[in-house]
Amino acid sequence: MDRPQEELQFLGLFGIYKETIKTIISWRKIFTQITLTFILPLAFIFLAHMEVSNLISGKIMNTDFQKHLTRPGTLRYNKLTDALRSEWITYWLLKATYFTFLIAFSLLSTSAVVYTTACIYASRNLTFTSVCNVVPKVWKRLIVTFLCAFVVFFIYNMLAFFMVVSFMLLLPADTFGDVVFHIMLIFYFIGFVYISIIWQMACVVSVLDSSYGVKAMMKSKNLIKGKRWVAIFIFSKIHLSFFAVQIIFELFVVYGHALGVWRRVGFAVLCLLVLSKLFLFGFVAQTILYLVCKSYHHENVDKSSLADLLEGYLGDYAALSADDNVQLEQTRV
């Protein structure tokens, strides 16, 4: 992270990867502490949910099967009905708990890693204690940004759903209709990925800029212009890696009973470690991508001003304004 600010704009995909790996290795002690405290629980929640959810789903399917074999109105049928209802309640409570903790640790991890990476770039003294003190304050801003992103995703999915239903009702159920449906599906995924990238960049903006919520998402959208394909490749590769780890975990842990207990445990630990590294790499990479995009648009990221901003988190944080003279001012080169 010792590159001059004006040189960051020339970093491409592999340049950002190189800076990410270099940053993590150079500051491996504090990143290890952050991983053990925030990212490892995040990865554990993500993987454990698949195992527990599979167990409960199996019980639901078995109970439902037994219910269909039982004559209605009998005592056994009533007991199976109550058991099925209880299992469904447990299943949805698990889902709610899972998403709550997943979002919480995801935002906590993002706060910690983005703040740490920015401190490294600003050449500011950094300790794990200071990171832990800052995380709760940054986390509040990220919650607002997340809620705005959630609303955007909800509206996008609702519009996509109504469009698909409308086209299915209007188009004939033949080859032409299938082709149109798959084209719409492709465009849906492209839009979904694009909104995901904007949201993830908005998380960095919420930490390192005066904007959060809707303003952060609008600023994120403008920042990635010119570096859109780099951002798409970075986030797509990371998410494909997540998907690969998930598939391996499902094959060798969730459904790998034939392998034996110890082999399943070994694969589970391996997936947990790899997933934790991927989360860390992704959080650092998106912070560096933010700096690259700022440089590309000739927006000065002054290290002293950034250091003042980061120092402000340790006191009573106030939203930045032009009068504070600590925001990342836009300066055309």
N, C-alpha and C positions, 0 to 999 in steps of 0.2 A: 504493500500500500504506500510505497515511497515514490510513486510516479507523480510528476507534476499534474496539476488539475487539468491543464489544457491538453495533455496527452491522453487522458482517459477516453476522449471521444473516439479515438482510433482503435480502441479495443473491440475485437469481434468475439465470436463464440468461444474460441479456444483461449483467447486472451483473458476473458472473464473467468473461464475455468482455471487458468493458471494462477490468476490473482487470488481466486477463492481458496485453492489448495495451499498456496503460499501463506495466506493469512491464517488459515486454520493451523498449519504446522508451526508457524512462527509463534503463535499464541496458544499452543495446544493445552497449556495448563488451565487457563481460564475457560477455554472452550470445553475442556473435559469436565470441569466443575459445572458449567451450564448444562452440559449433556446429562450428567448424572442427576442433576436437580430438576430439570424441566423436560428435556427431550426424551430421556429414557422412559419416564412415566407415560409420556405421550405415545411412544412406540408400543409400550406394553399394553396400554388401553386399546390401541388400534388392533393389535393382534389377539389379545385375550377376548375381545368382543366376538371375534369370529368363532372361536372355540366354544364359548359359553352359549352364543346364539345358536350354533349348530346343535348343541345338546338339548336346549329347550325346544327347538324346532322338531327334533326327533321325537321328543316326548309328546308334543302336540299331535304330530302325525300318527303316532302309535295309539294315543288315546282316542283320536278321531276314528281310526280304523276299528278299534274295539267297540266304539259306540255304534258304528254302522252294522256290526255283527250282533248287536244286542237288541232284543225286542223292546220297543218304546213302552214306557209306562211301568217297567219293572224297577225294582230297587237298584239293581246294578246300572241300569240305564241312567237313572237320576244321579247316581254317584259319579258316573263317567261324565255326565253333563256338567256337574259342579267342578270336577277335576279339570275339564277342558277349559271352562271359564277362568278358573284360577291360573292355569298355565298361560292363557292368552294375556291375562293381566300382568303376570310376571314377565312375559315377553316384551310387552310395550313399556313396562317400567324399566326393563333393562335397556331398551332403545333410548328412552328419555335420559336415563342416567349416563349412558354411553356418550350421547351427543353433548350433554352438558359438560362432562369432564374432558371430552375430546376438544371442544371449542375452548374451554378454559385453559388447558395446558398448551394448546396451539397458540393462543394469543400471548400467554406468558413466555413461551419459547421465542416467539417472534420478537416480543419486546426486548428480551435479554440479548438475543443475538444481534439484532439491528443496532441497539444501543452500543453493544460491545464493538461491533465492526466500525461504527461511526467514530467511537473514541480512538480506535487504532488508527483510522485515517487522519484524525485531527491531532495525532501524536499527544494524546492526553493521558495522564497517569490513570491507571485503571486497576481496580481490585474487585474481587468477586463480591465483597460486602457492599461496595458502591452499586454494583449491578443489581443486587437484591433489593437495595433501597429504592432504586429508580423504577424497577419493573412494575410495582403497583400503580404508580402515577401514569406511566406510559400505557399500561393495560387499560385504563379507563377510556383513553382516547381511541384505542383499538376496538373496544366494545362498540362505540358509536359507529365507527367505520364498518364493522362487521354487520351491524343491524341494517345499515343502509345497503350493503351488498346483498344481504338476505332478501330485502324488499325487491331489489333489482332482479335477483335470480327468480323470485317468486312470480313477479310480473312477466318476466321473459318466458318462464315455463308455462304459465297460464295462456299467454298469447300463442305460443307454439302448439299447445294442446288444442286450442280452439281452431287454429289454422289446419292442423292435421285432420281433426274431425270433420271440418267443413269440406276439405278436399276429398276425404274418403266418401263423403255423402254425395259429392258432385261428380267425382270421376268414376268411370266404370271399373269393375273388378276384373281387369284384364292385364296384359303385359304393360300397356301404356300407363295404367294406374300404378302398377308396382314400381315402374321406373321413376315416376314423379314422386312417389312416396319415399324411395331411397335417396333421391336428390334432396328432398326436403330434410331428410334425416341427416345427411351430410352437412347441409347448411346449418342445421340446428347445432350439431357438435362444434362446428367452426365458431359459431356465435358464443356457445357455452365456454369454449376454451378462451376466446378473446375476453369475455367478461371476467373469467377467472384470473387472467393475467392482470387486468386492470385492478381487480380487488387486491391481489397480492402486492402489486406495486403501491397501491393506496395505503397498505399497512406500513410500508417504509415511509411514505410521505407523512403519515400520521405521527410518526416518531420524530422525523428529522425536519419537519416543516411546520408552518403555522396552521396548516389546513388539516382537517379531519372530517370524517363523515362524507357527505355528498361532495363537498369541495375537494377533499382528498382524492375521490374517485375521478372527478373532472380533471384535476391536475395530473393524475396518473395517466389518464387517457391522452392528454397532450404530451406528456413526457415520453411515452413509448413511440411516438411518431418518429420515423427515421430509423428506429432500432426495433421496429415491430417484429421483423423476422427473427432477429437475434433472441428477442424475448420469447417468441413462440417456440423456437428450438430448445432454449434452455428449460422452460417450464414443461414442454412436451416430453423431453428426455427424462426429466426428473420424475414426472408422473408415470411414465412408462416403466421406470425402474421401480416405483412404488407398486405398480400393478404386477410386475414380475415377482417381487418379494411376496406379495399377497397370494399369487398363484402357487408358489413354492410352499408357502405355509399351509395353504389349504390341502395340497396334494400329500405332503409328507407329515403334517401334524394333525390337522382337522380330520382328514380321511385316511391317514396313514397308520391305522391300527395294526396292520399286518407287519409293520416294521419293528414293533416292540416298543416298550416304554422309553428306554434309554436313547434309542435312535430318534424317536419323536422329540424328546427333550433336547437332544443335540441340535436338531434342525430348528427347534423353537428358539433356542439361544442364538443360533447363527442368524436367523431372520431378525431377531430383536436387535442385535448389534448392527447388522447391515442397514436396517430401517432407521436406527438412530443416527448413523453416519449420513444417510441420505437426507434426513430432516435437517441436520446441521448444515450440510453442503447447500441445500436449497435456500435456507434462510440467509446464509452469508452471500450466496450468489445473487439473490434478489437485491441485497443492499448495495453490492458493487454495481449491479446493473443500474440502480437508481443514480449512482454517482456518474456512471458512463453516460446515461441519458441527460443528466444535468449538463455535463460537459459538452455533449453533442449539440445541445440547444444554446450553448454559450452562456449558460447561467452559472455565474461564479459561485463555487462552493468554497468560500474562504475558510481556511482551517481555524483561524483565530475566532471568527464569528461562530463557526460550528462548535468549537470548544466552549464558547460562552453559553451557547444554547444547551449543550449537554450538561454543563455545570449547573445551569438553571434548574434542571430536574432534581438536583439534590436539595434545593430550597423549595420555596412555594412556587409551583409552576403557574405561569400566566401565559395565556395565548399570545403569540408574538404579533407585533404590529409594526408598521413602518417606523413608528417613533421609538421603538425599543432598540433599533439599530443592531439587533442580533439575529435578524432573519437572514436566510440565504438569499441575498439580493440578486436580482437578475441583471447581468451586465453584458451587453453585447460587445463581442470582441471585434 
